């Protein structure tokens, strides 16, 4: 056996790196095709859990898929209607917010003049130009609407994939019929991604609901929209919650003034600190298996490769790659480098005991 292992040809590291670069380049060029496929794959992984639960309750496979997808369709249609309605109302109310912004500019100019700082009216108007400031919020809402544009394609891709869910184990056994290798790590990948996305969805929903209630109490208009943005961007690690806060704070500044903007910022900071630092670590359990630095680097890398979808899926994609790298002794060191200090210590303890 040892002779077979020693005679196994090793692929040069330079060739592996070159192949990786070529694959990434191809993926970047095919972003419009790859993104819907990846989104549908991860949606199907999440949907598999309730479908399996329904099957255990003696619900036929076809009916279980139908129930889950009717629920998902309702959620997507609700989001689409909410965004469309808000965009329409926002356009109608824009003159009111622009007037508030002009009054803020006038007050700021007077304050600066009292302090001996003279800024020309033209410069002040350019600094606080209503169309630019209000355009930031409108653009974010528009981006959310555009993000829903591929929903139909993703929907059918995920649907067809789930309809073939029962055939996957059969195909796997056929592939491994004359092989000594095991593909059990695919089960580990699916379980890890499902665990992460399920917990992240629950904590993101909690974040959105808390922000919605708090902003509604504060009196910020379109509180449900800012909550929806917070829910969606919370899937982006590290910076998502920060990005979600900016449009809401900006809008509160225009609508309610500096006091409203301050309390809006306090709401976002407080909710994200409680959910992100207390609730999420407890329910996440064993964690991501990735170091904090790797999570941030993966966010930048996958965002560069796949855009906004890559930022949303940066952690699941990196987790999957890490598990795959663990299977080969030649690449296991990369997996260890991507992992946490606790995992590295566990490996060292195993080596000492053996």
Short mmCIF file of the C-alpha atoms (twelve columns), coordinates in Angstrom:
data_MODEL
# 
_entry.id   MODEL 
# 
loop_
_atom_site.group_PDB 
_atom_site.id 
_atom_site.type_symbol 
_atom_site.label_atom_id 
_atom_site.label_alt_id 
_atom_site.label_comp_id 
_atom_site.label_asym_id 
_atom_site.label_seq_id 
_atom_site.Cartn_x 
_atom_site.Cartn_y 
_atom_site.Cartn_z 
_atom_site.pdbx_PDB_model_num 
ATOM 1   C CA . UNK A 1   0.000   0.000  0.000   1 
ATOM 2   C CA . UNK A 2   2.816   2.401  0.900   1 
ATOM 3   C CA . UNK A 3   4.466   1.742  -2.477  1 
ATOM 4   C CA . UNK A 4   1.245   2.756  -4.244  1 
ATOM 5   C CA . UNK A 5   1.072   5.956  -2.248  1 
ATOM 6   C CA . UNK A 6   4.693   6.822  -2.886  1 
ATOM 7   C CA . UNK A 7   4.303   6.129  -6.591  1 
ATOM 8   C CA . UNK A 8   1.244   8.356  -6.874  1 
ATOM 9   C CA . UNK A 9   2.198   11.341 -9.036  1 
ATOM 10  C CA . UNK A 10  2.013   14.677 -7.254  1 
ATOM 11  C CA . UNK A 11  0.686   17.725 -9.048  1 
ATOM 12  C CA . UNK A 12  3.169   20.633 -8.856  1 
ATOM 13  C CA . UNK A 13  2.046   23.538 -6.688  1 
ATOM 14  C CA . UNK A 14  2.618   26.022 -9.502  1 
ATOM 15  C CA . UNK A 15  0.255   24.052 -11.731 1 
ATOM 16  C CA . UNK A 16  -2.427  24.038 -9.021  1 
ATOM 17  C CA . UNK A 17  -2.131  27.811 -8.588  1 
ATOM 18  C CA . UNK A 18  -2.264  28.360 -12.365 1 
ATOM 19  C CA . UNK A 19  -5.370  26.173 -12.642 1 
ATOM 20  C CA . UNK A 20  -7.003  28.080 -9.771  1 
ATOM 21  C CA . UNK A 21  -6.324  31.443 -11.440 1 
ATOM 22  C CA . UNK A 22  -7.743  30.186 -14.754 1 
ATOM 23  C CA . UNK A 23  -10.887 28.889 -13.024 1 
ATOM 24  C CA . UNK A 24  -11.424 32.195 -11.199 1 
ATOM 25  C CA . UNK A 25  -10.952 34.126 -14.465 1 
ATOM 26  C CA . UNK A 26  -13.557 31.945 -16.193 1 
ATOM 27  C CA . UNK A 27  -15.968 32.348 -13.272 1 
ATOM 28  C CA . UNK A 28  -15.593 36.144 -13.403 1 
ATOM 29  C CA . UNK A 29  -16.350 36.183 -17.131 1 
ATOM 30  C CA . UNK A 30  -19.383 33.941 -16.599 1 
ATOM 31  C CA . UNK A 31  -20.672 35.866 -13.571 1 
ATOM 32  C CA . UNK A 32  -24.173 36.306 -15.013 1 
ATOM 33  C CA . UNK A 33  -24.491 32.536 -15.377 1 
ATOM 34  C CA . UNK A 34  -22.633 31.456 -12.244 1 
ATOM 35  C CA . UNK A 35  -24.479 33.744 -9.796  1 
ATOM 36  C CA . UNK A 36  -28.005 32.358 -10.402 1 
ATOM 37  C CA . UNK A 37  -26.652 28.792 -10.253 1 
ATOM 38  C CA . UNK A 38  -24.885 29.444 -6.941  1 
ATOM 39  C CA . UNK A 39  -27.912 31.195 -5.452  1 
ATOM 40  C CA . UNK A 40  -30.211 28.364 -6.483  1 
ATOM 41  C CA . UNK A 41  -27.780 25.789 -5.078  1 
ATOM 42  C CA . UNK A 42  -27.639 27.423 -1.677  1 
ATOM 43  C CA . UNK A 43  -31.399 28.059 -1.611  1 
ATOM 44  C CA . UNK A 44  -31.990 24.383 -2.377  1 
ATOM 45  C CA . UNK A 45  -29.637 23.389 0.465   1 
ATOM 46  C CA . UNK A 46  -31.659 25.514 2.896   1 
ATOM 47  C CA . UNK A 47  -34.998 24.297 1.504   1 
ATOM 48  C CA . UNK A 48  -33.895 20.665 1.771   1 
ATOM 49  C CA . UNK A 49  -34.267 20.759 5.565   1 
ATOM 50  C CA . UNK A 50  -38.027 21.580 5.704   1 
ATOM 51  C CA . UNK A 51  -38.655 19.222 2.782   1 
ATOM 52  C CA . UNK A 52  -36.936 16.361 4.625   1 
ATOM 53  C CA . UNK A 53  -38.965 17.222 7.737   1 
ATOM 54  C CA . UNK A 54  -42.218 17.106 5.763   1 
ATOM 55  C CA . UNK A 55  -41.220 13.749 4.244   1 
ATOM 56  C CA . UNK A 56  -40.711 12.352 7.754   1 
ATOM 57  C CA . UNK A 57  -44.301 13.421 8.458   1 
ATOM 58  C CA . UNK A 58  -45.389 11.132 5.583   1 
ATOM 59  C CA . UNK A 59  -45.914 14.028 3.154   1 
ATOM 60  C CA . UNK A 60  -45.224 12.959 -0.474  1 
ATOM 61  C CA . UNK A 61  -42.054 14.413 -2.004  1 
ATOM 62  C CA . UNK A 62  -43.871 16.412 -4.711  1 
ATOM 63  C CA . UNK A 63  -46.301 17.902 -2.203  1 
ATOM 64  C CA . UNK A 64  -43.478 18.747 0.228   1 
ATOM 65  C CA . UNK A 65  -41.567 20.638 -2.489  1 
ATOM 66  C CA . UNK A 66  -44.772 22.423 -3.521  1 
ATOM 67  C CA . UNK A 67  -45.501 23.544 0.056   1 
ATOM 68  C CA . UNK A 68  -41.990 24.888 0.604   1 
ATOM 69  C CA . UNK A 69  -41.860 26.696 -2.739  1 
ATOM 70  C CA . UNK A 70  -45.307 28.235 -2.328  1 
ATOM 71  C CA . UNK A 71  -44.026 29.716 0.925   1 
ATOM 72  C CA . UNK A 72  -40.838 30.997 -0.735  1 
ATOM 73  C CA . UNK A 73  -42.820 32.441 -3.642  1 
ATOM 74  C CA . UNK A 74  -45.077 34.290 -1.221  1 
ATOM 75  C CA . UNK A 75  -42.053 35.780 0.537   1 
ATOM 76  C CA . UNK A 76  -40.432 36.926 -2.727  1 
ATOM 77  C CA . UNK A 77  -43.687 38.407 -4.024  1 
ATOM 78  C CA . UNK A 78  -44.165 40.201 -0.723  1 
ATOM 79  C CA . UNK A 79  -40.657 41.664 -0.896  1 
ATOM 80  C CA . UNK A 80  -41.198 42.757 -4.501  1 
ATOM 81  C CA . UNK A 81  -44.513 44.428 -3.723  1 
ATOM 82  C CA . UNK A 82  -43.041 46.137 -0.668  1 
ATOM 83  C CA . UNK A 83  -40.117 47.563 -2.637  1 
ATOM 84  C CA . UNK A 84  -42.316 48.705 -5.537  1 
ATOM 85  C CA . UNK A 85  -44.818 50.404 -3.216  1 
ATOM 86  C CA . UNK A 86  -42.078 52.108 -1.219  1 
ATOM 87  C CA . UNK A 87  -40.346 53.402 -4.342  1 
ATOM 88  C CA . UNK A 88  -43.628 54.882 -5.543  1 
ATOM 89  C CA . UNK A 89  -44.361 56.541 -2.173  1 
ATOM 90  C CA . UNK A 90  -40.780 57.732 -1.907  1 
ATOM 91  C CA . UNK A 91  -41.051 59.541 -5.242  1 
ATOM 92  C CA . UNK A 92  -44.274 61.246 -4.135  1 
ATOM 93  C CA . UNK A 93  -42.814 62.385 -0.800  1 
ATOM 94  C CA . UNK A 94  -39.434 63.469 -2.222  1 
ATOM 95  C CA . UNK A 95  -40.323 67.216 -2.431  1 
ATOM 96  C CA . UNK A 96  -41.109 67.247 1.295   1 
ATOM 97  C CA . UNK A 97  -37.743 65.712 2.184   1 
ATOM 98  C CA . UNK A 98  -35.934 68.045 -0.204  1 
ATOM 99  C CA . UNK A 99  -37.491 71.016 1.542   1 
ATOM 100 C CA . UNK A 100 -36.306 69.685 4.911   1 
ATOM 101 C CA . UNK A 101 -32.820 69.321 3.464   1 
ATOM 102 C CA . UNK A 102 -32.800 72.904 2.198   1 
ATOM 103 C CA . UNK A 103 -33.832 74.165 5.634   1 
ATOM 104 C CA . UNK A 104 -31.010 72.128 7.181   1 
ATOM 105 C CA . UNK A 105 -28.553 73.667 4.721   1 
ATOM 106 C CA . UNK A 106 -29.734 77.183 5.572   1 
ATOM 107 C CA . UNK A 107 -29.453 76.540 9.317   1 
ATOM 108 C CA . UNK A 108 -25.984 75.057 8.910   1 
ATOM 109 C CA . UNK A 109 -24.854 78.028 6.841   1 
ATOM 110 C CA . UNK A 110 -26.098 80.476 9.461   1 
ATOM 111 C CA . UNK A 111 -24.375 78.515 12.236  1 
ATOM 112 C CA . UNK A 112 -21.063 78.544 10.372  1 
ATOM 113 C CA . UNK A 113 -21.326 82.277 9.662   1 
ATOM 114 C CA . UNK A 114 -21.890 82.942 13.383  1 
ATOM 115 C CA . UNK A 115 -18.651 81.042 14.051  1 
ATOM 116 C CA . UNK A 116 -16.812 83.168 11.511  1 
ATOM 117 C CA . UNK A 117 -16.738 80.513 8.795   1 
ATOM 118 C CA . UNK A 118 -17.998 81.851 5.495   1 
ATOM 119 C CA . UNK A 119 -19.093 79.360 2.855   1 
ATOM 120 C CA . UNK A 120 -20.675 80.566 -0.339  1 
ATOM 121 C CA . UNK A 121 -24.283 79.673 -0.978  1 
ATOM 122 C CA . UNK A 122 -23.288 77.846 -4.156  1 
ATOM 123 C CA . UNK A 123 -20.822 75.612 -2.300  1 
ATOM 124 C CA . UNK A 124 -23.362 74.889 0.426   1 
ATOM 125 C CA . UNK A 125 -26.036 73.989 -2.103  1 
ATOM 126 C CA . UNK A 126 -23.628 71.624 -3.830  1 
ATOM 127 C CA . UNK A 127 -22.625 70.085 -0.494  1 
ATOM 128 C CA . UNK A 128 -26.244 69.454 0.471   1 
ATOM 129 C CA . UNK A 129 -27.790 69.065 -2.952  1 
ATOM 130 C CA . UNK A 130 -31.146 67.354 -2.362  1 
ATOM 131 C CA . UNK A 131 -31.132 65.309 -5.526  1 
ATOM 132 C CA . UNK A 132 -27.746 63.777 -4.643  1 
ATOM 133 C CA . UNK A 133 -28.517 63.057 -0.999  1 
ATOM 134 C CA . UNK A 134 -31.967 61.628 -1.699  1 
ATOM 135 C CA . UNK A 135 -30.572 59.764 -4.687  1 
ATOM 136 C CA . UNK A 136 -28.419 57.607 -2.398  1 
ATOM 137 C CA . UNK A 137 -31.479 56.163 -0.666  1 
ATOM 138 C CA . UNK A 138 -33.415 55.778 -3.910  1 
ATOM 139 C CA . UNK A 139 -30.447 53.991 -5.483  1 
ATOM 140 C CA . UNK A 140 -30.279 51.457 -2.628  1 
ATOM 141 C CA . UNK A 141 -33.974 50.702 -2.993  1 
ATOM 142 C CA . UNK A 142 -33.490 50.391 -6.736  1 
ATOM 143 C CA . UNK A 143 -30.620 47.944 -6.209  1 
ATOM 144 C CA . UNK A 144 -32.884 45.783 -4.077  1 
ATOM 145 C CA . UNK A 145 -35.484 45.815 -6.820  1 
ATOM 146 C CA . UNK A 146 -32.865 44.816 -9.391  1 
ATOM 147 C CA . UNK A 147 -31.640 42.033 -7.132  1 
ATOM 148 C CA . UNK A 148 -35.117 40.513 -7.361  1 
ATOM 149 C CA . UNK A 149 -34.861 40.502 -11.174 1 
ATOM 150 C CA . UNK A 150 -33.203 37.070 -11.358 1 
ATOM 151 C CA . UNK A 151 -35.651 35.598 -8.869  1 
ATOM 152 C CA . UNK A 152 -37.577 33.660 -11.531 1 
ATOM 153 C CA . UNK A 153 -34.438 32.021 -12.939 1 
ATOM 154 C CA . UNK A 154 -33.160 31.154 -9.455  1 
ATOM 155 C CA . UNK A 155 -36.611 29.845 -8.525  1 
ATOM 156 C CA . UNK A 156 -36.754 27.317 -11.355 1 
ATOM 157 C CA . UNK A 157 -33.123 26.252 -10.951 1 
ATOM 158 C CA . UNK A 158 -33.672 25.516 -7.260  1 
ATOM 159 C CA . UNK A 159 -36.996 23.801 -7.989  1 
ATOM 160 C CA . UNK A 160 -35.538 21.407 -10.563 1 
ATOM 161 C CA . UNK A 161 -32.576 20.667 -8.307  1 
ATOM 162 C CA . UNK A 162 -34.843 19.778 -5.382  1 
ATOM 163 C CA . UNK A 163 -37.021 17.601 -7.610  1 
ATOM 164 C CA . UNK A 164 -33.924 15.481 -8.264  1 
ATOM 165 C CA . UNK A 165 -32.899 15.410 -4.601  1 
ATOM 166 C CA . UNK A 166 -33.847 11.729 -4.199  1 
ATOM 167 C CA . UNK A 167 -31.705 10.735 -7.177  1 
ATOM 168 C CA . UNK A 168 -28.499 12.242 -5.756  1 
ATOM 169 C CA . UNK A 169 -27.740 9.352  -3.328  1 
ATOM 170 C CA . UNK A 170 -28.404 6.807  -6.123  1 
ATOM 171 C CA . UNK A 171 -26.051 8.600  -8.507  1 
ATOM 172 C CA . UNK A 172 -23.421 8.863  -5.772  1 
ATOM 173 C CA . UNK A 173 -23.515 5.109  -5.124  1 
ATOM 174 C CA . UNK A 174 -23.235 4.471  -8.862  1 
ATOM 175 C CA . UNK A 175 -20.213 6.775  -9.107  1 
ATOM 176 C CA . UNK A 176 -18.508 5.056  -6.167  1 
ATOM 177 C CA . UNK A 177 -19.382 1.514  -7.244  1 
ATOM 178 C CA . UNK A 178 -15.827 0.643  -8.271  1 
ATOM 179 C CA . UNK A 179 -14.036 3.271  -6.225  1 
ATOM 180 C CA . UNK A 180 -12.420 3.215  -2.801  1 
ATOM 181 C CA . UNK A 181 -12.929 6.933  -2.307  1 
ATOM 182 C CA . UNK A 182 -15.713 8.380  -0.213  1 
ATOM 183 C CA . UNK A 183 -17.786 11.439 -0.951  1 
ATOM 184 C CA . UNK A 184 -19.115 11.757 2.594   1 
ATOM 185 C CA . UNK A 185 -17.538 15.192 2.781   1 
ATOM 186 C CA . UNK A 186 -20.327 16.419 0.463   1 
ATOM 187 C CA . UNK A 187 -22.749 15.577 3.266   1 
ATOM 188 C CA . UNK A 188 -20.540 17.574 5.650   1 
ATOM 189 C CA . UNK A 189 -20.522 20.533 3.249   1 
ATOM 190 C CA . UNK A 190 -24.301 20.465 2.925   1 
ATOM 191 C CA . UNK A 191 -24.810 20.184 6.677   1 
ATOM 192 C CA . UNK A 192 -22.340 23.003 7.441   1 
ATOM 193 C CA . UNK A 193 -23.838 25.367 4.866   1 
ATOM 194 C CA . UNK A 194 -27.387 24.528 5.930   1 
ATOM 195 C CA . UNK A 195 -26.456 25.141 9.575   1 
ATOM 196 C CA . UNK A 196 -24.825 28.483 8.792   1 
ATOM 197 C CA . UNK A 197 -27.541 29.782 6.442   1 
ATOM 198 C CA . UNK A 198 -30.364 28.658 8.739   1 
ATOM 199 C CA . UNK A 199 -28.860 30.386 11.776  1 
ATOM 200 C CA . UNK A 200 -27.907 33.460 9.738   1 
ATOM 201 C CA . UNK A 201 -31.438 33.726 8.342   1 
ATOM 202 C CA . UNK A 202 -32.941 33.536 11.834  1 
ATOM 203 C CA . UNK A 203 -30.567 36.128 13.330  1 
ATOM 204 C CA . UNK A 204 -30.956 38.422 10.299  1 
ATOM 205 C CA . UNK A 205 -34.726 38.197 10.659  1 
ATOM 206 C CA . UNK A 206 -34.425 39.039 14.351  1 
ATOM 207 C CA . UNK A 207 -32.224 42.017 13.471  1 
ATOM 208 C CA . UNK A 208 -34.704 43.263 10.885  1 
ATOM 209 C CA . UNK A 209 -37.723 42.925 13.180  1 
ATOM 210 C CA . UNK A 210 -35.998 44.734 16.071  1 
ATOM 211 C CA . UNK A 211 -34.876 47.587 13.809  1 
ATOM 212 C CA . UNK A 212 -38.347 47.845 12.261  1 
ATOM 213 C CA . UNK A 213 -40.037 48.147 15.671  1 
ATOM 214 C CA . UNK A 214 -37.489 50.638 17.036  1 
ATOM 215 C CA . UNK A 215 -37.528 52.873 13.948  1 
ATOM 216 C CA . UNK A 216 -41.330 52.800 13.849  1 
ATOM 217 C CA . UNK A 217 -41.426 53.935 17.484  1 
ATOM 218 C CA . UNK A 218 -38.900 56.676 16.674  1 
ATOM 219 C CA . UNK A 219 -41.138 57.831 13.810  1 
ATOM 220 C CA . UNK A 220 -38.783 57.215 10.869  1 
ATOM 221 C CA . UNK A 221 -40.722 56.841 7.611   1 
ATOM 222 C CA . UNK A 222 -40.419 53.576 5.651   1 
ATOM 223 C CA . UNK A 223 -39.174 51.735 8.737   1 
ATOM 224 C CA . UNK A 224 -40.037 48.400 7.094   1 
ATOM 225 C CA . UNK A 225 -37.723 49.211 4.169   1 
ATOM 226 C CA . UNK A 226 -34.754 49.993 6.421   1 
ATOM 227 C CA . UNK A 227 -35.499 46.784 8.301   1 
ATOM 228 C CA . UNK A 228 -35.559 44.840 5.017   1 
ATOM 229 C CA . UNK A 229 -32.210 46.340 4.009   1 
ATOM 230 C CA . UNK A 230 -30.798 45.408 7.435   1 
ATOM 231 C CA . UNK A 231 -32.136 41.856 7.066   1 
ATOM 232 C CA . UNK A 232 -30.581 41.348 3.628   1 
ATOM 233 C CA . UNK A 233 -27.228 43.035 4.258   1 
ATOM 234 C CA . UNK A 234 -26.791 41.179 7.550   1 
ATOM 235 C CA . UNK A 235 -25.872 38.139 5.423   1 
ATOM 236 C CA . UNK A 236 -22.713 40.016 4.391   1 
ATOM 237 C CA . UNK A 237 -20.173 39.343 7.173   1 
ATOM 238 C CA . UNK A 238 -18.374 42.103 9.073   1 
ATOM 239 C CA . UNK A 239 -19.483 45.114 7.016   1 
ATOM 240 C CA . UNK A 240 -23.081 44.262 6.080   1 
ATOM 241 C CA . UNK A 241 -24.650 45.690 9.231   1 
ATOM 242 C CA . UNK A 242 -22.572 48.878 8.846   1 
ATOM 243 C CA . UNK A 243 -23.655 49.354 5.234   1 
ATOM 244 C CA . UNK A 244 -27.296 48.797 6.219   1 
ATOM 245 C CA . UNK A 245 -27.164 51.613 8.759   1 
ATOM 246 C CA . UNK A 246 -26.018 54.386 6.402   1 
ATOM 247 C CA . UNK A 247 -29.189 54.870 4.312   1 
ATOM 248 C CA . UNK A 248 -31.445 54.765 7.370   1 
ATOM 249 C CA . UNK A 249 -29.304 57.296 9.262   1 
ATOM 250 C CA . UNK A 250 -29.134 59.538 6.185   1 
ATOM 251 C CA . UNK A 251 -32.892 59.380 5.737   1 
ATOM 252 C CA . UNK A 252 -33.537 60.051 9.439   1 
ATOM 253 C CA . UNK A 253 -31.253 63.091 9.183   1 
ATOM 254 C CA . UNK A 254 -33.327 64.450 6.295   1 
ATOM 255 C CA . UNK A 255 -36.686 63.660 7.899   1 
ATOM 256 C CA . UNK A 256 -36.107 64.214 11.622  1 
ATOM 257 C CA . UNK A 257 -32.878 66.194 11.835  1 
ATOM 258 C CA . UNK A 258 -29.677 65.513 13.753  1 
ATOM 259 C CA . UNK A 259 -31.477 64.106 16.800  1 
ATOM 260 C CA . UNK A 260 -33.345 61.559 14.725  1 
ATOM 261 C CA . UNK A 261 -30.167 60.534 12.937  1 
ATOM 262 C CA . UNK A 262 -28.364 60.104 16.276  1 
ATOM 263 C CA . UNK A 263 -31.045 57.833 17.733  1 
ATOM 264 C CA . UNK A 264 -31.246 55.869 14.484  1 
ATOM 265 C CA . UNK A 265 -27.512 55.232 14.743  1 
ATOM 266 C CA . UNK A 266 -27.925 54.131 18.387  1 
ATOM 267 C CA . UNK A 267 -30.679 51.712 17.335  1 
ATOM 268 C CA . UNK A 268 -28.543 50.084 14.647  1 
ATOM 269 C CA . UNK A 269 -25.464 49.864 16.872  1 
ATOM 270 C CA . UNK A 270 -27.431 48.465 19.809  1 
ATOM 271 C CA . UNK A 271 -29.386 45.859 17.816  1 
ATOM 272 C CA . UNK A 272 -26.338 44.650 15.902  1 
ATOM 273 C CA . UNK A 273 -24.197 44.430 19.041  1 
ATOM 274 C CA . UNK A 274 -26.825 42.377 20.876  1 
ATOM 275 C CA . UNK A 275 -27.681 40.070 17.974  1 
ATOM 276 C CA . UNK A 276 -24.194 39.844 16.474  1 
ATOM 277 C CA . UNK A 277 -22.131 39.548 19.653  1 
ATOM 278 C CA . UNK A 278 -24.504 37.781 22.048  1 
ATOM 279 C CA . UNK A 279 -27.341 35.954 20.282  1 
ATOM 280 C CA . UNK A 280 -25.602 34.735 17.106  1 
ATOM 281 C CA . UNK A 281 -22.472 33.239 18.747  1 
ATOM 282 C CA . UNK A 282 -24.642 31.272 21.183  1 
ATOM 283 C CA . UNK A 283 -26.969 29.768 18.574  1 
ATOM 284 C CA . UNK A 284 -24.179 29.266 16.011  1 
ATOM 285 C CA . UNK A 285 -22.639 26.711 18.361  1 
ATOM 286 C CA . UNK A 286 -19.408 25.308 16.952  1 
ATOM 287 C CA . UNK A 287 -18.932 28.393 14.781  1 
ATOM 288 C CA . UNK A 288 -17.900 28.750 11.171  1 
ATOM 289 C CA . UNK A 289 -14.595 26.896 11.386  1 
ATOM 290 C CA . UNK A 290 -12.973 29.946 9.747   1 
ATOM 291 C CA . UNK A 291 -10.697 32.549 11.283  1 
ATOM 292 C CA . UNK A 292 -12.015 36.121 11.488  1 
ATOM 293 C CA . UNK A 293 -9.286  37.319 9.129   1 
ATOM 294 C CA . UNK A 294 -10.164 34.649 6.544   1 
ATOM 295 C CA . UNK A 295 -13.854 35.607 6.738   1 
ATOM 296 C CA . UNK A 296 -13.004 39.228 5.914   1 
ATOM 297 C CA . UNK A 297 -10.550 38.296 3.144   1 
ATOM 298 C CA . UNK A 298 -13.106 35.905 1.634   1 
ATOM 299 C CA . UNK A 299 -15.649 38.746 1.641   1 
ATOM 300 C CA . UNK A 300 -13.277 40.916 -0.402  1 
ATOM 301 C CA . UNK A 301 -12.215 38.071 -2.694  1 
ATOM 302 C CA . UNK A 302 -15.651 36.676 -3.544  1 
ATOM 303 C CA . UNK A 303 -17.060 40.197 -3.815  1 
ATOM 304 C CA . UNK A 304 -14.383 40.938 -6.419  1 
ATOM 305 C CA . UNK A 305 -15.084 37.686 -8.296  1 
ATOM 306 C CA . UNK A 306 -18.889 37.508 -8.167  1 
ATOM 307 C CA . UNK A 307 -20.040 40.959 -7.082  1 
ATOM 308 C CA . UNK A 308 -22.830 41.358 -4.535  1 
ATOM 309 C CA . UNK A 309 -23.798 37.667 -4.742  1 
ATOM 310 C CA . UNK A 310 -20.219 36.724 -3.893  1 
ATOM 311 C CA . UNK A 311 -20.366 38.945 -0.806  1 
ATOM 312 C CA . UNK A 312 -23.590 37.266 0.327   1 
ATOM 313 C CA . UNK A 313 -22.188 33.766 -0.216  1 
ATOM 314 C CA . UNK A 314 -18.548 34.416 0.758   1 
ATOM 315 C CA . UNK A 315 -18.716 32.418 3.991   1 
ATOM 316 C CA . UNK A 316 -20.567 29.347 2.580   1 
ATOM 317 C CA . UNK A 317 -18.246 29.232 -0.447  1 
ATOM 318 C CA . UNK A 318 -15.120 29.436 1.713   1 
ATOM 319 C CA . UNK A 319 -16.488 26.822 4.125   1 
ATOM 320 C CA . UNK A 320 -17.099 24.437 1.215   1 
ATOM 321 C CA . UNK A 321 -13.584 24.967 -0.166  1 
ATOM 322 C CA . UNK A 322 -12.074 24.425 3.298   1 
ATOM 323 C CA . UNK A 323 -13.876 21.084 3.743   1 
ATOM 324 C CA . UNK A 324 -12.804 19.922 0.266   1 
ATOM 325 C CA . UNK A 325 -9.175  20.844 0.982   1 
ATOM 326 C CA . UNK A 326 -9.293  18.754 4.174   1 
ATOM 327 C CA . UNK A 327 -9.758  15.574 2.152   1 
ATOM 328 C CA . UNK A 328 -6.337  15.616 0.503   1 
ATOM 329 C CA . UNK A 329 -3.164  15.372 2.649   1 
ATOM 330 C CA . UNK A 330 -1.370  17.589 0.105   1 
ATOM 331 C CA . UNK A 331 -3.851  20.458 0.607   1 
ATOM 332 C CA . UNK A 332 -4.848  19.907 4.234   1 
ATOM 333 C CA . UNK A 333 -2.337  22.524 5.362   1 
ATOM 334 C CA . UNK A 334 -4.328  25.151 3.440   1 
ATOM 335 C CA . UNK A 335 -7.469  24.055 5.278   1 
ATOM 336 C CA . UNK A 336 -5.641  24.417 8.601   1 
ATOM 337 C CA . UNK A 337 -4.501  27.918 7.607   1 
ATOM 338 C CA . UNK A 338 -8.100  28.887 6.805   1 
ATOM 339 C CA . UNK A 339 -9.393  27.470 10.089  1 
ATOM 340 C CA . UNK A 340 -9.372  28.693 13.659  1 
ATOM 341 C CA . UNK A 341 -6.656  28.529 16.307  1 
ATOM 342 C CA . UNK A 342 -8.756  26.022 18.269  1 
ATOM 343 C CA . UNK A 343 -8.790  23.618 15.318  1 
ATOM 344 C CA . UNK A 344 -5.021  23.920 14.903  1 
ATOM 345 C CA . UNK A 345 -4.479  23.175 18.611  1 
ATOM 346 C CA . UNK A 346 -6.779  20.145 18.355  1 
ATOM 347 C CA . UNK A 347 -4.689  18.790 15.460  1 
ATOM 348 C CA . UNK A 348 -1.478  19.315 17.458  1 
ATOM 349 C CA . UNK A 349 -2.961  17.460 20.447  1 
ATOM 350 C CA . UNK A 350 -3.989  14.569 18.179  1 
ATOM 351 C CA . UNK A 351 -0.451  14.324 16.833  1 
ATOM 352 C CA . UNK A 352 0.989   14.266 20.378  1 
ATOM 353 C CA . UNK A 353 -1.406  11.515 21.480  1 
ATOM 354 C CA . UNK A 354 -0.661  9.393  18.407  1 
# 
